[in-house]
């Protein structure tokens, strides 16, 4: 089967990482007095900032599963499976390490906040879960697609059931993956749902991307599906509730940010996919290839990983809007400059990954 590289995904990743950089900078350092919910500009910024995480999770599932399917088509998916598991574990490890304060540890103080779960741990665990689904269902292509779509829907629809989960009697290390009661920023539920939907989309791309007019039909489909999810998913869930008598659909409809954000992601996908021919080999696509380096660098500079000395320590919630906007632009430039010219995080991790894979590869 002929497969195509999805060039637009690198551009979407670049857009997502740049949105994350400015979003984290402004949210962390802007004086709360300016965070006015009645201000139109702030509301627009806040809305688009909320699209960043759903984009990352959806893209991670799409790219990862697409590569698995491509390897399976070539009859050599075992190295990709091992690489995926290793990468998932590595992301989890990096996620924890970025919250380590070595100076605090040397002074004898261990802050349990290091155990909170953030985006890297959730993406890492999501990749490992996707490997599990893939191994079980790779020989049943269409069933694999159905299961991924169903899992995504279940993660979103059942969100009211675990929204306020506490899990007080479970060790904090494990509870933090499911409960926000200890300060976790993200939890595997419902966020794995976006990765599952991304993986579902990858099965469609894998089967049909080589066909004539696929791109045009996909752009239109993404836009229409996105618009439906944004404006029609809540009425649809309410209709399901009335027909079935299941209250959960109504509860999901009344706090329906998950399907709506997926709609936002699909709209953005449609825009970038329509511009794909202009984005191949572009600078923005190169930024999309450096997302892990950029994430690590921004975390160190802004939040003070390992030392406790970051911009947050000195400028926390103190900037005016003009200072925050100018600072965010400068922050983006500095972080990207470091990622491109000095940091070799991605190259180092991929090299380490290859070495580990070579060592655990069975001898023939």
N, C-alpha and C positions, 0 to 999 in steps of 0.2 A: 504493500500500500504506500502511495506517495504521501509524504507529510511535509508540511511547510513550517518554517520558523514564524512564530507570531511576533513580528517586529513591534507591533503597536503596544504590546504588553510592557516592553522596556520603557516606553514613553509614559504609560500609565503609572508604572512604578516610580519614575522620576517625578511625575506630578504629585503622587502620594507622599513621597519623602520630602519634597519641598514644602508641601502643605503642612506636613508634620513639624518641620523645622520652625516655620513661622508660627504655627499654632502653639507649640510648646513654649517658645520664647515669649510670645505675647501673653499667653495665659499665665505663665509663671511670674513675669516681671511687671505686667501692667497693674497700676494701682486699681484696686477693686471699685473705687468711687466712679471709675469710667466704664465699668461693666454694667451699663444701663440697659435693661431689657426693653425699654421704650425707645432706644436709639436704633434707627433702621440700619445704619452701617454696622453697628455691633451685632445685631441680629443676623445680618447676612454673613458676616465673618464667622459667627458662632455656628451657623447652620452648615456652612461648607467645611468648617473644621471637623464637624462630626462625621464627615464622609471618609476621613482619612483611614481610620482603623478598618471599617468594612472593606475598603479597597484593598488594603494590605492582605487581609485574610482571604478574600476572594481570589486575588492574584496568586497568592502562595499555593492555594489548592489547585488553581487552573494550571499553572506552570509545572508544578511538581507532578501532578497526575498525567499531564500531557507527555512529559519526559518518560514516565513509566510506560505509558502506552506505546510510545515510539520505540523504546527498548524492547518491549515484548514483541512488536511487529518484526524486529530484526532477530528475534530468537535469543536475545542475550540480556535479560532483564535482572538477573541475579546481582551483578555489580551495582546496578541502579537501585535495587532494593536495599542493599547494604549501605550504599552511599546515602540513601534517604534516611535510614534509621540513624546513621552516624550524624548526619546534619541536624536531624531533629534533636538528638541528645546534646549536640554542640550548642544549638540555639538556646536550649534550656540552661545549660551551664553558663553561657555568656549572660543570659538574662539575670541569673542569680549573682554573678560576679560583678555586674555593673552597680549593684546596690551594696557592695562590700565597702566598708570604711576601714582601711588598714590602720590608720592612725588611731581610730577608736579601739580597734582590736588590740593594738600594742599597749594601750592604756588599761586593758582588762575589761572593757565594756563591749558586750555583744548585743546589738540592737536586733530584736526579732523581726524588725521591718525588712531585714534582708530576705526573709522568707516569703514576702508578698509576691504575687504573680503579676507579671506585666506582659506586654505583647509578645516578646520573644519566647517566653516559656509556653504561651498558648499556641503560637505558631509551630514551635518545635513539637509539642505534643500532638497537634493537629496533623503534622506530617507523618508521625508514627502511626496514628490512627488510620490515616489514609493508606499507608502501607498494608495495614491489617485487612482493610476492606479489599484492597487490590489483590492481595495474595488469595483471599477467599473466593473472589468473584472474577478474576481476570479471564477465565475461560468462558465466562457467560457475559459477553459484552453488553447486551441490552439490559440484562438484569442488573449489572453493575451500575448502569446509568439510572435505572429506576430506584435502586437502593440509595444512591447518593442523593438524588432529588428528594426522596422520602425522608431521609435522615435530616437534611437541611430544613424541610418543612416542620418536622417534629421538634427540632431544636428551637425553632422560632415560636411555634404555636404553644408549646408547653412552658414557655418562659415564665408565666405567672406562677407556676407551681414551685419554681426554685428561686424566684426573684429575691426573697428575703431569707434564704437558707442560712443557718448559722453553724450547724455541725460542731457543737461545742465539745462533744465527747470523742471526736476524731482528732488524731495528732494534727497540729497546725500545718505541718508541711504538706499533708494531703488535703486537708480541709480548704486550704487557700486556693486550690484549683477549682473548687465548686462554690465557695462562699466568699463574699466581699466583706464579711463581718470583721476580719482582721486587717483590712486595708488593701486587699488585692485590687489592682486597677482593672484587670481583665480576669475572666474565669472561662474555663474550657466550654461551658455552656453559658450563653448561647453562641459564643463566638466560633465554635467549630462548625456551626451551621453555615457560615459564610465560606469556609474552606470546602465544605461538602458541596455547596452550590458551585464553587469555582471548579472543583473536580468534575462535577456533572457537565459544566460547560466544556471542559477539556475533551470529554468523550464526543461531544458534537463536533468540535473543531477537528479532532483526530479523524473522525469518519468522513467528514464532508468538506474540509478546507480546500481540497484540491479541485473541487467541482466548480464548473462555470457559474458565475453569478452568486456564488456562496457569500462573498463579501458583502455585496449589495443587500441580499436577503437578510444576512445576519445583522447588518447595521440597522435596517428597518425593524427587524424583530427585537433587537436590543432596545431600541427607542420606544417601541410600542409596549413591550413588556415592562420596561422601566416606568413609563407613564402610568400603566395600570397599577403597578405595585405602589407607586406614590399616592395616586388618587383613588384607586379602586379596591386596594387590598382590604381596607377596613370595612367598607360596605359588604365586600364579598364574605369576610369572616362573620359579620353580623347575620348575613343571609344563611350561612352554614349553621350558625347557632339557632336561628329560628326554625330551620328545616329539621335539624337533628335533635334539637333540645339539649345540646351539649353546651353548658355554660362556659366552658374553657374557651370556646371560639369567641364568645362575647368579651371575656376578660382580655384575651389577646388583642382583639380589635380596639379596645378602649385604651390600650397602651402600646400602640403598634409602631414602634420605631424601627424594628428589625426588618420587616418586609419593605418599609418605606426607604430605609437606607440601602437595601439591596437594589431598589429601583433607581436610586441615585447612582449607584455603581454601574448599573447597566446603561444608563444615559451617558455617563462619562466614557464607558467602553465604546459606545456607538460613535461618539465624537472622535475619539482617538483612532478608532478603526477606520473611520472615513478619511482620516488624514495620514494613514499609514505610509503611503508612498512618499510623503514629504518627510517622514520621521526616520526612515531607514538610514543607519549610520550617522544620524544627527547627534549633536552634542547632548541634547536632552535624553536621547536613548543611552548614551554613555553614562549619564548620571544614574539612570535606572539600573545599570549594571553594578553600581557602587553602593547599593542601599544599605548593606550590612555595615560597611566601613563608616558611612555617613551616620547611621544610627548610633554606633558605638562612640564615635567622636563627639556627636552632639550631646550625648548623655554625660560624657566626662566633662565637657566644657560648661554645660548648663547646670547639671545637678551635682557635679563634684565627685564622681565615682572614684573610689579608692582613697581619696584624700579628704573628702568633705569640703574642698574648696572649689566651688564653681560659681558661676554668675549669680545663681540663686542665693548664695550666702551673702553676697554684697549688695544685690539690687532687688531682692525679693519684694514684689508688689509695690514698686516705688516709681515706675516710669509713667510719664504722660503718654497719650496716644501718639503724638508725633515722635517722641523718643522711642516708643515701642516699635513703631513701623520702621523707622530708620534703623534701629538696632536689629530688628528681625532681618532686614535686607543685608546688613553687614554680617550678621551671624551666618546667614545662608552662604554668602560668598566665602567667608573664612572656613567654614566646615567643608564646603565642596573643594576649596583649594587644598586643604590638608588631605582630604580623601584622595584627590587625584595626584598630588605631588609628593606626599610624604608617607601616608599610611598604606600599608600593603596587607590590610586585614583579610580581604577576600582572597588574594593570591596565597597568603600564608595558610588560610584555612583549607582552601582547595588542595594545596600541596600536602598538608597534614592529612587531609581526607584520603588522598591517593595512597600515601604511605601506609595508613592504617588498613585500607582496603587490600593493598598488596600483601600485607603481613597475614591477614586472616583469610586470604584467598586459598582454597584447597589446592594441594599439590596434585599434579596429574602424573 
